[in-house]
Amino acid sequence: MLARALELLLPVLIDKKNVRVLDVGSGSGYLTAGLALLGGEGTIAYGIEHSESLVKFAETNINNLQDKQLKQELESRVHFFKSDGW
């Protein structure tokens, strides 16, 4: 399902600079990270989640990446927040 969401959003994001993306209900952060990477230079993705534990889970997933270059890029382009989405 997440791969399909990224596929559908690809034409909207690909090669567009300075895009801001909001992922409401970001969960593990997988989709949020993918959205940040699909966008062009300067794209930033924001993930909001109602559960603090899920925010920490998503942040941990980014922090645990083995590829240091990817990790560094995502740390500057992906941000997670606790909020109810309203």
N, C-alpha and C positions, 0 to 999 in steps of 0.2 A: 504494500500500500504506500509506504514512504517513497519507494522508487517511482511509483506511478505519479505521485504528487510532484516529485522533482521533474519527471518527464513532462508533465503538463505545464509546469512553470518555466521550463527551459526557454521557450521563445520570448517570454516576457523579460527574463533576466540576462540572457547570454550577451556578453560584450557591452552591457550598459554600465556606464560609470556612475559612481556615487549614489547607488540605489540604497534605500533603507527598506528593510523587510521586517515585518512583525509576525512572529509565529506564536499564536495564542494556544496554550496547552502544549508547550514544547517538550514535555516528557524527558526522554533520554538525551535530547539535544541533537539527535542524528539529522533530522530534517532541517533544523536551524543551521547547523554547520554546512549541510549540503546547499542550502539557499545562499549562504555567504560565499561559498566557493563557485557557484554557478554564475553569480554576478561578476561584472567586470571590476576593474580597479576602483577601490574606494567603497565597495559595497559592504554594508554593515547589516548584520542580522540580529534582531532582538528577540529573545524568547521569554515569554512570561508563563508562569505556572503558579497555580494556587497553593501548591504544597512546597514548603521550604526544603523538604527532603528530596523532592524531584529536582529542584533548582540545584541543590548540591550534587545530586547524581549526574546531571548534565554537565556541570562544571568539572566534576571528577573525570567524566568520560573524555573531555577535552584535555585535561591535565595529564591523563594516562597515555596519551598518544605516543607511540614509539618514534615516529618520524618527527624529528625536532623542527624541521623547517615548516612542516604542516602545522604542528602544534603552535609555533610562534605566529604563523599567519592567522590561525583561528582565534588565538587569544586576543589578537588586536581587532578582529572582525566580528566576533560573536560575543554577545552579552546576555546574561540571564538575570531575570528579576522575579521576585515573588509578588504576585498581584492576582486579583480575581478576574481580570479581563473585562470588567465593566468600567 
